[in-house]
Amino acid sequence: MKEEKIAINTEFIRLDSLLKFAGLTETGGNAKLIIAEERIKVNGEICSQRGKKLRIGDTVEIDELSLKLVICSEDK
């Protein structure tokens, strides 16, 4: 599985915003659909909350893309 680091400069980022920020979806509507279809795992567990707050150290997995996003701070 490919691992990609996503740097944020805030306390948290919402799951739907992360998908857009990482370039995995073009719109918030697309992100909402993918999340509602339970195609996303946060820290190893399926997540259907589009407003889920992700903080530094959290991971998001999208199995169909074989992609793992790791949230990190901008200084790393």
N, C-alpha and C positions, 0 to 999 in steps of 0.2 A: 504494500500500500504506500503510495506516495505521500510524504508529509510536507506540508507547507506552513510556514510561520506567518501569522497575521499580526502585525504590530498595531496596537491601539494606544492612544494618549489620553484616554478617559478611564474612569473607574470601571466601566462596563460597556458592552455593546449588546444590543438585542439580536437574537438569532436571525430574524428576518433581515435586519440591517447588515449583519455579517455576511449573509449570502450575497447581498447586493454589493457590498464593499469589496468582497473577494472576487467579484466578477462572475459568480456562478449563476446568477439570475439577472435578467435585464430590468425587471420591475418588482415592486413589492408584492404585486398580485401573484407573480410566478413563485416568489419565495413562499408566500402564504400557502399556495397549492401544494408545493413540495413538502412543506412541514405538515400540513393537514393529512397528507397521504402517508405519514409516518415513515418517510424515507431518510430521515436524519437521526443520528445518534449523538447525544451530548454526554460526554464522559462515560461512554459505553452503553448508555441506556437510550432507547427510542424516546424522542421528544416531539410532542405535538403542540407545544406552546410557542407560538411565533414571537411572543414578547419575552421569552426566556432570557434573563440577563446572564451574559457570559463575561467572566472575569479572567484576568491573567492566570494562565495555568490550565484553563479549561480546554477540552478538545471537542471537535465536531467531526463526525465521520459521515461520509457519503459513500456507502458501499458500492453503488452502481458506477461511481467514478473512480473507485479505489483511491479515494482522497481523504486525508486526515488533516484538518486545520488545527493548528495549535495557537492559542491566543498568547501573545507576549507583549511586553512593553516596548516602546519605540527605541529605548536605549540598548536593547539586546539584539 
